[in-house]
Amino acid sequence: MRLGRVAGTVVSTVKDDGLSGYKLLLVDEADVRGEGLNRHIVAVDTVDAGVGDVVLTVGGSSARLTQLTRDRPVDAAIVAVVETLEVEGEITYRKTDAP
């Protein structure tokens, strides 16, 4: 799993039928403070994440193991919205502190 921050949405009217009806989000890989690293991926949202949320993503074959993405042409999926990050006893990110 990787940490990321949702940077925006991706709209595609022409796509494989296996992706029809799925929300696609642009996710920037993030550090332990939830700050973006300017390394973006497109991921299928399986947990109703929104722009600005810090999320956990999975990639490769793991992205096709959620209830929504099973047997779909998916290489990245958002599987959790992060509420708190704690590193060595220090809270480095808390969702309520986010912009």
VOVO-736045 format. One line per field, with one value per residue (C-alpha): residue in three letters; y, z, x; residue number from 0. Coordinates in pm, whole numbers. Example, Ala and Ser with C-alpha at 12.3 -4.5 7.8 and 13.67 -1.06 7.14 Angstrom:
BEGIN
resn = (ALA,SER);
py = (-450,-106);
pz = (780,714);
px = (1230,1367);
resi = (0,1);
! end
This chain:
BEGIN
resn = (MET,ARG,LEU,GLY,ARG,VAL,ALA,GLY,THR,VAL,VAL,SER,THR,VAL,LYS,ASP,ASP,GLY,LEU,SER,GLY,TYR,LYS,LEU,LEU,LEU,VAL,ASP,GLU,ALA,ASP,VAL,ARG,GLY,GLU,GLY,LEU,ASN,ARG,HIS,ILE,VAL,ALA,VAL,ASP,THR,VAL,ASP,ALA,GLY,VAL,GLY,ASP,VAL,VAL,LEU,THR,VAL,GLY,GLY,SER,SER,ALA,ARG,LEU,THR,GLN,LEU,THR,ARG,ASP,ARG,PRO,VAL,ASP,ALA,ALA,ILE,VAL,ALA,VAL,VAL,GLU,THR,LEU,GLU,VAL,GLU,GLY,GLU,ILE,THR,TYR,ARG,LYS,THR,ASP,ALA,PRO);
py = (0,358,688,952,1276,1313,1597,1595,1401,1234,1242,1003,956,701,405,28,-94,-243,111,253,405,417,738,800,1021,1172,1077,1230,998,1147,1150,1066,1417,1372,1617,1542,1439,1537,1173,1119,812,760,531,391,519,235,431,766,971,1337,1599,1678,1347,1146,791,444,303,-43,-128,-412,-731,-610,-331,-593,-759,-513,-584,-301,-371,-751,-863,-503,-339,-160,-105,127,156,376,141,370,732,806,978,981,910,844,801,703,833,1166,1244,1366,1401,1424,1459,1737,1939,1914,2209);
pz = (0,-63,92,-138,-141,-382,-615,-850,-1065,-1402,-1649,-1942,-2152,-2384,-2191,-2155,-2054,-1741,-1612,-1683,-1374,-1173,-1017,-1124,-904,-957,-657,-570,-372,-23,258,624,679,401,175,-197,-370,-725,-842,-972,-1058,-1159,-923,-905,-591,-389,-65,-171,-120,-213,-330,-49,133,231,113,91,-258,-383,-723,-964,-903,-552,-713,-865,-532,-401,-438,-692,-902,-923,-1280,-1405,-1601,-1293,-1193,-893,-640,-339,-53,255,363,627,946,1137,1068,1363,1320,1618,1863,1682,1506,1166,1004,1133,891,1096,1059,679,459);
px = (0,103,3,-137,-332,-622,-527,-825,-1066,-1026,-1315,-1316,-1626,-1460,-1321,-1332,-1678,-1521,-1457,-1803,-1960,-1636,-1503,-1143,-924,-581,-367,-31,197,241,496,424,288,34,220,219,543,441,421,70,-134,-496,-687,-1039,-1210,-1366,-1429,-1585,-1267,-1258,-1012,-766,-812,-506,-568,-418,-381,-297,-157,-114,-309,-404,-607,-837,-921,-1182,-1554,-1587,-1279,-1278,-1212,-1186,-900,-765,-401,-458,-739,-808,-895,-899,-927,-662,-773,-442,-76,152,527,745,487,433,105,225,-118,-473,-765,-925,-600,-606,-702);
resi = (0,1,2,3,4,5,6,7,8,9,10,11,12,13,14,15,16,17,18,19,20,21,22,23,24,25,26,27,28,29,30,31,32,33,34,35,36,37,38,39,40,41,42,43,44,45,46,47,48,49,50,51,52,53,54,55,56,57,58,59,60,61,62,63,64,65,66,67,68,69,70,71,72,73,74,75,76,77,78,79,80,81,82,83,84,85,86,87,88,89,90,91,92,93,94,95,96,97,98);
! end
